[in-house]
Amino acid sequence: PQPFLEVDEKTYDRLMDLNLRAAFFAAQAAARLMVKYAKGGAIINMSSQAGHRALKDRSVYSASKFGLEGLTKAMAFELAEYNIRVNAVAPTFVETPLTKSGLEQKDFRQYVEGKIRLPRLGRISDVAAAVLFLASPASTLITGTSLLVDGGWTIH
């Protein structure tokens, strides 16, 4: 987390490369193969609730995820003619080794728990289930959308 006024170019570039550029070129490579073999398919981008609601001190992260949400829609529009569905999964804070240090801070954890309407933080299995659904035949008419896995954070 870093306030907007303190973000330097290196931090900006690193987060944009990781969250937007990498997704763009990985999806492009996958889509080219899907088009080549003409079997359709599903591309699922890993977004965040931060692509739907701005988060304090996370301006670059939020910008990268808002960008990924737009990219998901643009890709879905362009790739639909090849029967390629493109969607995103947008989780809330999930308990992982990466989020552990932040969630161990009492004030931050209380803030997060206060925003999530359901009575628990996200789990990796919650995100995996959403990805599995979007990759499955159960979602063959779903494209260009983002599945929020945020326990209700973005409803208020």
N, CA and C atoms as a LAMMPS dump frame, in Angstrom:
ITEM: TIMESTEP
0
ITEM: NUMBER OF ATOMS
468
ITEM: BOX BOUNDS ff ff ff
-5.0000000000000000e+02 5.0000000000000000e+02
-5.0000000000000000e+02 5.0000000000000000e+02
-5.0000000000000000e+02 5.0000000000000000e+02
ITEM: ATOMS id mol type element x y z
1 1 1 N 0.828 -1.201 0
2 1 2 C 0 0 0
3 1 3 C 0.865 1.255 0
4 2 1 N 0.485 2.192 -0.849
5 2 2 C 1.259 3.421 -0.953
6 2 3 C 0.334 4.561 -1.381
7 3 1 N 0.383 5.688 -0.673
8 3 2 C -0.452 6.818 -1.061
9 3 3 C -0.131 7.289 -2.482
10 4 1 N -1.138 7.783 -3.177
11 4 2 C -1.011 8.258 -4.551
12 4 3 C 0.164 9.221 -4.72
13 5 1 N 0.323 10.162 -3.807
14 5 2 C 1.368 11.181 -3.934
15 5 3 C 2.777 10.635 -3.738
16 6 1 N 2.9 9.41 -3.27
17 6 2 C 4.218 8.822 -3.024
18 6 3 C 4.615 7.751 -4.038
19 7 1 N 3.752 7.443 -4.976
20 7 2 C 4.043 6.393 -5.957
21 7 3 C 5.091 6.89 -6.942
22 8 1 N 6.134 6.086 -7.15
23 8 2 C 7.153 6.426 -8.141
24 8 3 C 6.931 5.598 -9.417
25 9 1 N 7.672 5.944 -10.469
26 9 2 C 7.49 5.268 -11.757
27 9 3 C 7.811 3.781 -11.684
28 10 1 N 8.8 3.424 -10.9
29 10 2 C 9.183 2.015 -10.793
30 10 3 C 8.031 1.184 -10.209
31 11 1 N 7.42 1.686 -9.155
32 11 2 C 6.284 0.989 -8.541
33 11 3 C 5.117 0.922 -9.516
34 12 1 N 4.834 2.043 -10.176
35 12 2 C 3.75 2.085 -11.153
36 12 3 C 3.98 1.042 -12.251
37 13 1 N 5.162 1.056 -12.839
38 13 2 C 5.47 0.124 -13.929
39 13 3 C 5.397 -1.326 -13.47
40 14 1 N 5.902 -1.609 -12.276
41 14 2 C 5.904 -2.984 -11.767
42 14 3 C 4.48 -3.512 -11.612
43 15 1 N 3.611 -2.716 -11.019
44 15 2 C 2.229 -3.165 -10.816
45 15 3 C 1.452 -3.254 -12.13
46 16 1 N 1.656 -2.307 -13.029
47 16 2 C 0.977 -2.375 -14.327
48 16 3 C 1.478 -3.571 -15.135
49 17 1 N 2.781 -3.821 -15.086
50 17 2 C 3.334 -4.986 -15.791
51 17 3 C 2.754 -6.28 -15.246
52 18 1 N 2.691 -6.385 -13.936
53 18 2 C 2.206 -7.611 -13.3
54 18 3 C 0.706 -7.814 -13.505
55 19 1 N -0.074 -6.783 -13.292
56 19 2 C -1.528 -6.938 -13.262
57 19 3 C -2.241 -6.704 -14.588
58 20 1 N -1.623 -5.983 -15.508
59 20 2 C -2.305 -5.673 -16.762
60 20 3 C -1.538 -6.183 -17.979
61 21 1 N -0.286 -5.815 -18.086
62 21 2 C 0.509 -6.227 -19.25
63 21 3 C 0.624 -7.748 -19.335
64 22 1 N 0.944 -8.396 -18.232
65 22 2 C 1.098 -9.861 -18.231
66 22 3 C -0.213 -10.539 -18.612
67 23 1 N -1.324 -10.048 -18.074
68 23 2 C -2.632 -10.628 -18.408
69 23 3 C -2.934 -10.444 -19.891
70 24 1 N -2.622 -9.281 -20.428
71 24 2 C -2.87 -8.997 -21.842
72 24 3 C -2.136 -10 -22.728
73 25 1 N -0.827 -10.14 -22.515
74 25 2 C -0.039 -10.975 -23.424
75 25 3 C -0.228 -12.47 -23.181
76 26 1 N -0.509 -12.867 -21.957
77 26 2 C -0.814 -14.283 -21.695
78 26 3 C -2.135 -14.656 -22.368
79 27 1 N -3.131 -13.796 -22.234
80 27 2 C -4.428 -14.054 -22.864
81 27 3 C -4.313 -14.029 -24.384
82 28 1 N -3.517 -13.123 -24.9
83 28 2 C -3.329 -13.046 -26.349
84 28 3 C -2.718 -14.339 -26.888
85 29 1 N -1.711 -14.86 -26.193
86 29 2 C -1.079 -16.117 -26.615
87 29 3 C -2.083 -17.268 -26.568
88 30 1 N -2.862 -17.334 -25.508
89 30 2 C -3.872 -18.392 -25.386
90 30 3 C -4.939 -18.245 -26.469
91 31 1 N -5.404 -17.028 -26.694
92 31 2 C -6.453 -16.791 -27.691
93 31 3 C -5.975 -17.15 -29.091
94 32 1 N -4.737 -16.848 -29.398
95 32 2 C -4.209 -17.204 -30.725
96 32 3 C -4.274 -18.708 -30.952
97 33 1 N -3.945 -19.48 -29.929
98 33 2 C -4.033 -20.938 -30.058
99 33 3 C -5.485 -21.394 -30.166
100 34 1 N -6.356 -20.79 -29.39
101 34 2 C -7.776 -21.149 -29.457
102 34 3 C -8.345 -20.856 -30.845
103 35 1 N -7.963 -19.731 -31.423
104 35 2 C -8.422 -19.38 -32.77
105 35 3 C -7.838 -20.36 -33.784
106 36 1 N -6.564 -20.668 -33.644
107 36 2 C -5.891 -21.586 -34.57
108 36 3 C -6.582 -22.949 -34.609
109 37 1 N -6.944 -23.466 -33.452
110 37 2 C -7.545 -24.799 -33.392
111 37 3 C -9.076 -24.775 -33.475
112 38 1 N -9.656 -23.587 -33.539
113 38 2 C -11.091 -23.388 -33.77
114 38 3 C -11.997 -24.227 -32.87
115 39 1 N -11.639 -24.311 -31.607
116 39 2 C -12.467 -25.073 -30.666
117 39 3 C -13.104 -24.178 -29.61
118 40 1 N -12.913 -22.876 -29.71
119 40 2 C -13.435 -21.979 -28.694
120 40 3 C -12.657 -22.129 -27.403
121 41 1 N -13.209 -21.611 -26.336
122 41 2 C -12.535 -21.736 -25.051
123 41 3 C -12.947 -20.651 -24.083
124 42 1 N -12.251 -20.625 -22.977
125 42 2 C -12.529 -19.643 -21.929
126 42 3 C -11.22 -19.066 -21.414
127 43 1 N -11.183 -17.768 -21.309
128 43 2 C -10.057 -17.056 -20.711
129 43 3 C -10.602 -16.385 -19.458
130 44 1 N -9.905 -16.577 -18.355
131 44 2 C -10.361 -16.013 -17.084
132 44 3 C -9.248 -15.15 -16.503
133 45 1 N -9.518 -13.87 -16.403
134 45 2 C -8.555 -12.937 -15.832
135 45 3 C -8.746 -12.853 -14.323
136 46 1 N -7.639 -12.682 -13.619
137 46 2 C -7.695 -12.554 -12.164
138 46 3 C -7.693 -11.073 -11.813
139 47 1 N -8.873 -10.561 -11.54
140 47 2 C -9.046 -9.162 -11.202
141 47 3 C -9.102 -9.01 -9.684
142 48 1 N -9.891 -8.083 -9.214
143 48 2 C -9.986 -7.796 -7.785
144 48 3 C -11.201 -6.914 -7.548
145 49 1 N -11.691 -6.926 -6.338
146 49 2 C -12.738 -5.969 -5.99
147 49 3 C -12.215 -4.555 -6.185
148 50 1 N -10.894 -4.386 -6.152
149 50 2 C -10.28 -3.074 -6.369
150 50 3 C -10.46 -2.597 -7.805
151 51 1 N -10.926 -3.465 -8.686
152 51 2 C -11.291 -3.07 -10.036
153 51 3 C -12.725 -2.589 -10.121
154 52 1 N -13.405 -2.587 -8.985
155 52 2 C -14.8 -2.138 -8.912
156 52 3 C -14.981 -1.01 -7.907
157 53 1 N -14.111 -0.949 -6.914
158 53 2 C -14.147 0.087 -5.882
159 53 3 C -12.709 0.501 -5.588
160 54 1 N -12.472 1.789 -5.556
161 54 2 C -11.136 2.274 -5.222
162 54 3 C -10.809 1.94 -3.769
163 55 1 N -9.547 1.642 -3.522
164 55 2 C -9.081 1.354 -2.168
165 55 3 C -8.038 2.388 -1.773
166 56 1 N -8.115 2.868 -0.557
167 56 2 C -7.175 3.873 -0.051
168 56 3 C -5.744 3.343 -0.103
169 57 1 N -4.845 4.194 -0.543
170 57 2 C -3.413 3.891 -0.625
171 57 3 C -3.1 2.753 -1.594
172 58 1 N -3.987 2.516 -2.524
173 58 2 C -3.767 1.466 -3.524
174 58 3 C -4.164 1.98 -4.911
175 59 1 N -3.763 3.207 -5.221
176 59 2 C -4.187 3.831 -6.476
177 59 3 C -3.674 3.08 -7.695
178 60 1 N -2.425 2.659 -7.679
179 60 2 C -1.875 1.955 -8.842
180 60 3 C -2.496 0.574 -8.964
181 61 1 N -2.625 -0.119 -7.853
182 61 2 C -3.255 -1.438 -7.877
183 61 3 C -4.682 -1.319 -8.406
184 62 1 N -5.439 -0.359 -7.88
185 62 2 C -6.815 -0.152 -8.344
186 62 3 C -6.845 0.185 -9.831
187 63 1 N -5.959 1.064 -10.27
188 63 2 C -5.916 1.433 -11.69
189 63 3 C -5.621 0.219 -12.563
190 64 1 N -4.708 -0.636 -12.116
191 64 2 C -4.371 -1.821 -12.908
192 64 3 C -5.55 -2.785 -12.989
193 65 1 N -6.299 -2.91 -11.916
194 65 2 C -7.445 -3.823 -11.915
195 65 3 C -8.645 -3.227 -12.653
196 66 1 N -8.855 -1.906 -12.56
197 66 2 C -9.882 -1.279 -13.393
198 66 3 C -9.525 -1.48 -14.866
199 67 1 N -8.24 -1.358 -15.193
200 67 2 C -7.785 -1.601 -16.561
201 67 3 C -8.047 -3.026 -16.997
202 68 1 N -7.809 -3.972 -16.102
203 68 2 C -8.043 -5.38 -16.419
204 68 3 C -9.529 -5.649 -16.639
205 69 1 N -10.378 -4.981 -15.888
206 69 2 C -11.822 -5.12 -16.095
207 69 3 C -12.201 -4.635 -17.5
208 70 1 N -11.644 -3.514 -17.921
209 70 2 C -11.903 -3.006 -19.269
210 70 3 C -11.341 -3.923 -20.338
211 71 1 N -10.141 -4.431 -20.112
212 71 2 C -9.528 -5.368 -21.049
213 71 3 C -10.38 -6.621 -21.187
214 72 1 N -10.903 -7.113 -20.084
215 72 2 C -11.759 -8.302 -20.115
216 72 3 C -12.954 -8.073 -21.035
217 73 1 N -13.587 -6.931 -20.922
218 73 2 C -14.742 -6.621 -21.773
219 73 3 C -14.329 -6.482 -23.24
220 74 1 N -13.221 -5.8 -23.493
221 74 2 C -12.76 -5.617 -24.873
222 74 3 C -12.388 -6.953 -25.515
223 75 1 N -11.698 -7.8 -24.763
224 75 2 C -11.339 -9.12 -25.285
225 75 3 C -12.589 -9.948 -25.551
226 76 1 N -13.546 -9.905 -24.636
227 76 2 C -14.788 -10.664 -24.818
228 76 3 C -15.498 -10.221 -26.089
229 77 1 N -15.519 -8.933 -26.328
230 77 2 C -16.166 -8.389 -27.519
231 77 3 C -15.475 -8.892 -28.786
232 78 1 N -14.15 -8.828 -28.806
233 78 2 C -13.401 -9.211 -30
234 78 3 C -13.336 -10.718 -30.22
235 79 1 N -13.337 -11.49 -29.161
236 79 2 C -13.126 -12.935 -29.298
237 79 3 C -14.416 -13.747 -29.352
238 80 1 N -15.552 -13.116 -29.114
239 80 2 C -16.827 -13.848 -29.127
240 80 3 C -17.072 -14.541 -30.463
241 81 1 N -16.673 -13.919 -31.557
242 81 2 C -16.901 -14.526 -32.873
243 81 3 C -16.15 -15.847 -33.037
244 82 1 N -15.162 -16.1 -32.19
245 82 2 C -14.411 -17.361 -32.222
246 82 3 C -14.895 -18.333 -31.145
247 83 1 N -16.014 -18 -30.522
248 83 2 C -16.567 -18.8 -29.424
249 83 3 C -15.6 -18.884 -28.237
250 84 1 N -14.892 -17.798 -28.028
251 84 2 C -13.996 -17.691 -26.872
252 84 3 C -14.651 -16.736 -25.882
253 85 1 N -14.9 -17.246 -24.699
254 85 2 C -15.491 -16.44 -23.632
255 85 3 C -14.369 -15.851 -22.788
256 86 1 N -14.527 -14.61 -22.398
257 86 2 C -13.528 -13.946 -21.558
258 86 3 C -14.242 -13.313 -20.372
259 87 1 N -13.842 -13.712 -19.197
260 87 2 C -14.429 -13.2 -17.962
261 87 3 C -13.32 -12.933 -16.95
262 88 1 N -13.695 -12.358 -15.845
263 88 2 C -12.743 -12.104 -14.76
264 88 3 C -13.345 -12.58 -13.443
265 89 1 N -12.476 -12.924 -12.535
266 89 2 C -12.857 -13.211 -11.155
267 89 3 C -12.269 -12.08 -10.317
268 90 1 N -13.093 -11.498 -9.46
269 90 2 C -12.681 -10.331 -8.679
270 90 3 C -12.87 -10.597 -7.187
271 91 1 N -11.856 -11.193 -6.553
272 91 2 C -11.99 -11.499 -5.128
273 91 3 C -11.706 -10.306 -4.217
274 92 1 N -12.165 -10.454 -2.995
275 92 2 C -11.831 -9.543 -1.916
276 92 3 C -10.471 -9.962 -1.346
277 93 1 N -10.134 -9.468 -0.187
278 93 2 C -8.926 -9.923 0.491
279 93 3 C -9.088 -11.403 0.827
280 94 1 N -8.139 -12.191 0.398
281 94 2 C -8.147 -13.634 0.615
282 94 3 C -6.977 -13.966 1.531
283 95 1 N -7.208 -14.838 2.481
284 95 2 C -6.138 -15.225 3.402
285 95 3 C -5.125 -16.105 2.667
286 96 1 N -3.968 -15.511 2.37
287 96 2 C -2.864 -16.199 1.7
288 96 3 C -1.555 -15.76 2.352
289 97 1 N -0.452 -16.413 2.03
290 97 2 C 0.833 -15.944 2.55
291 97 3 C 1.134 -14.494 2.146
292 98 1 N 0.66 -14.072 0.98
293 98 2 C 0.907 -12.71 0.512
294 98 3 C 0.16 -11.663 1.347
295 99 1 N -1.025 -11.999 1.825
296 99 2 C -1.826 -11.038 2.597
297 99 3 C -1.66 -11.203 4.103
298 100 1 N -0.922 -12.217 4.503
299 100 2 C -0.812 -12.553 5.93
300 100 3 C -0.334 -11.379 6.785
301 101 1 N 0.74 -10.715 6.371
302 101 2 C 1.294 -9.647 7.214
303 101 3 C 0.302 -8.5 7.385
304 102 1 N -0.408 -8.137 6.333
305 102 2 C -1.403 -7.072 6.451
306 102 3 C -2.573 -7.47 7.326
307 103 1 N -3.043 -8.704 7.138
308 103 2 C -4.206 -9.162 7.9
309 103 3 C -3.878 -9.461 9.354
310 104 1 N -2.589 -9.569 9.681
311 104 2 C -2.19 -9.747 11.081
312 104 3 C -2.229 -8.43 11.849
313 105 1 N -2.318 -7.308 11.138
314 105 2 C -2.443 -6.009 11.794
315 105 3 C -3.909 -5.834 12.204
316 106 1 N -4.123 -5.723 13.501
317 106 2 C -5.483 -5.718 14.051
318 106 3 C -6.388 -4.668 13.404
319 107 1 N -5.893 -3.436 13.267
320 107 2 C -6.717 -2.366 12.698
321 107 3 C -7.11 -2.665 11.256
322 108 1 N -6.141 -3.152 10.478
323 108 2 C -6.428 -3.447 9.077
324 108 3 C -7.403 -4.61 8.955
325 109 1 N -7.189 -5.647 9.745
326 109 2 C -8.095 -6.797 9.695
327 109 3 C -9.522 -6.384 10.071
328 110 1 N -9.656 -5.554 11.105
329 110 2 C -10.986 -5.08 11.506
330 110 3 C -11.63 -4.255 10.393
331 111 1 N -10.816 -3.447 9.719
332 111 2 C -11.326 -2.657 8.594
333 111 3 C -11.871 -3.579 7.502
334 112 1 N -11.083 -4.576 7.121
335 112 2 C -11.491 -5.516 6.071
336 112 3 C -12.736 -6.286 6.496
337 113 1 N -12.717 -6.822 7.698
338 113 2 C -13.871 -7.586 8.181
339 113 3 C -15.124 -6.712 8.274
340 114 1 N -14.948 -5.432 8.534
341 114 2 C -16.081 -4.517 8.591
342 114 3 C -16.683 -4.217 7.226
343 115 1 N -15.893 -4.352 6.182
344 115 2 C -16.37 -4.101 4.82
345 115 3 C -17.034 -5.325 4.202
346 116 1 N -16.574 -6.51 4.565
347 116 2 C -17.128 -7.746 4.018
348 116 3 C -18.426 -8.043 4.76
349 117 1 N -19.516 -8.125 4.03
350 117 2 C -20.826 -8.309 4.657
351 117 3 C -21.016 -9.717 5.21
352 118 1 N -20.478 -10.717 4.542
353 118 2 C -20.559 -12.076 5.071
354 118 3 C -19.545 -12.219 6.198
355 119 1 N -19.738 -13.169 7.111
356 119 2 C -18.948 -13.189 8.345
357 119 3 C -17.555 -13.826 8.264
358 120 1 N -16.879 -13.726 7.119
359 120 2 C -15.517 -14.266 7.058
360 120 3 C -14.757 -13.671 5.889
361 121 1 N -13.444 -13.815 5.942
362 121 2 C -12.59 -13.4 4.836
363 121 3 C -12.667 -14.434 3.721
364 122 1 N -12.171 -14.039 2.557
365 122 2 C -12.133 -14.963 1.437
366 122 3 C -11.097 -16.055 1.647
367 123 1 N -11.343 -17.172 0.99
368 123 2 C -10.409 -18.302 1.006
369 123 3 C -10.001 -18.612 -0.43
370 124 1 N -8.862 -19.232 -0.574
371 124 2 C -8.401 -19.632 -1.902
372 124 3 C -9.453 -20.511 -2.576
373 125 1 N -10.095 -21.371 -1.814
374 125 2 C -11.109 -22.267 -2.385
375 125 3 C -12.301 -21.491 -2.954
376 126 1 N -12.618 -20.328 -2.402
377 126 2 C -13.7 -19.5 -2.94
378 126 3 C -13.349 -19.004 -4.347
379 127 1 N -12.116 -18.57 -4.496
380 127 2 C -11.65 -18.068 -5.79
381 127 3 C -11.565 -19.216 -6.795
382 128 1 N -11.034 -20.349 -6.355
383 128 2 C -10.922 -21.515 -7.238
384 128 3 C -12.29 -21.957 -7.746
385 129 1 N -13.293 -21.94 -6.892
386 129 2 C -14.646 -22.344 -7.299
387 129 3 C -15.205 -21.402 -8.364
388 130 1 N -14.933 -20.117 -8.231
389 130 2 C -15.404 -19.148 -9.229
390 130 3 C -14.716 -19.37 -10.573
391 131 1 N -13.409 -19.618 -10.535
392 131 2 C -12.663 -19.893 -11.768
393 131 3 C -13.189 -21.167 -12.423
394 132 1 N -13.385 -22.194 -11.62
395 132 2 C -13.899 -23.463 -12.139
396 132 3 C -15.259 -23.266 -12.812
397 133 1 N -16.14 -22.516 -12.181
398 133 2 C -17.45 -22.241 -12.775
399 133 3 C -17.303 -21.547 -14.124
400 134 1 N -16.479 -20.497 -14.189
401 134 2 C -16.338 -19.741 -15.434
402 134 3 C -15.646 -20.543 -16.535
403 135 1 N -14.889 -21.558 -16.155
404 135 2 C -14.228 -22.415 -17.144
405 135 3 C -15.118 -23.578 -17.579
406 136 1 N -16.197 -23.8 -16.872
407 136 2 C -17.023 -24.993 -17.08
408 136 3 C -18.129 -24.769 -18.118
409 137 1 N -18.727 -25.872 -18.579
410 137 2 C -19.873 -25.774 -19.486
411 137 3 C -21.084 -25.075 -18.854
412 138 1 N -21.112 -24.945 -17.546
413 138 2 C -22.23 -24.267 -16.874
414 138 3 C -22.273 -22.774 -17.18
415 139 1 N -21.198 -22.238 -17.754
416 139 2 C -21.144 -20.794 -18.006
417 139 3 C -20.977 -20.462 -19.488
418 140 1 N -21.469 -21.313 -20.361
419 140 2 C -21.22 -21.124 -21.796
420 140 3 C -21.888 -19.899 -22.413
421 141 1 N -22.784 -19.249 -21.718
422 141 2 C -23.392 -18.025 -22.243
423 141 3 C -22.941 -16.789 -21.454
424 142 1 N -21.877 -16.937 -20.704
425 142 2 C -21.359 -15.833 -19.894
426 142 3 C -20.039 -15.369 -20.489
427 143 1 N -19.984 -14.108 -20.873
428 143 2 C -18.74 -13.527 -21.37
429 143 3 C -18.745 -12.022 -21.124
430 144 1 N -17.563 -11.487 -20.903
431 144 2 C -17.423 -10.051 -20.714
432 144 3 C -17.849 -9.547 -19.353
433 145 1 N -17.862 -10.427 -18.383
434 145 2 C -18.312 -10.014 -17.053
435 145 3 C -17.256 -10.337 -16.006
436 146 1 N -17.483 -9.843 -14.83
437 146 2 C -16.584 -10.076 -13.712
438 146 3 C -17.39 -10.672 -12.568
439 147 1 N -16.95 -11.795 -12.087
440 147 2 C -17.624 -12.466 -10.976
441 147 3 C -16.979 -11.999 -9.673
442 148 1 N -17.711 -11.188 -8.939
443 148 2 C -17.212 -10.68 -7.661
444 148 3 C -17.304 -11.772 -6.605
445 149 1 N -16.181 -12.055 -5.988
446 149 2 C -16.096 -13.033 -4.897
447 149 3 C -15.617 -12.228 -3.691
448 150 1 N -16.504 -11.366 -3.224
449 150 2 C -16.075 -10.365 -2.244
450 150 3 C -16.903 -10.334 -0.97
451 151 1 N -17.725 -11.348 -0.76
452 151 2 C -18.507 -11.405 0.465
453 151 3 C -19.443 -10.226 0.653
454 152 1 N -19.735 -9.516 -0.418
455 152 2 C -20.648 -8.381 -0.342
456 152 3 C -19.977 -7.029 -0.148
457 153 1 N -18.642 -6.966 -0.194
458 153 2 C -17.931 -5.698 0.008
459 153 3 C -18.474 -4.61 -0.912
460 154 1 N -18.667 -4.93 -2.179
461 154 2 C -19.012 -3.895 -3.158
462 154 3 C -20.498 -3.567 -3.225
463 155 1 N -21.325 -4.169 -2.37
464 155 2 C -22.749 -3.835 -2.414
465 155 3 C -23.068 -2.551 -1.658
466 156 1 N -22.104 -2.016 -0.923
467 156 2 C -22.37 -0.765 -0.203
468 156 3 C -21.401 0.31 -0.617
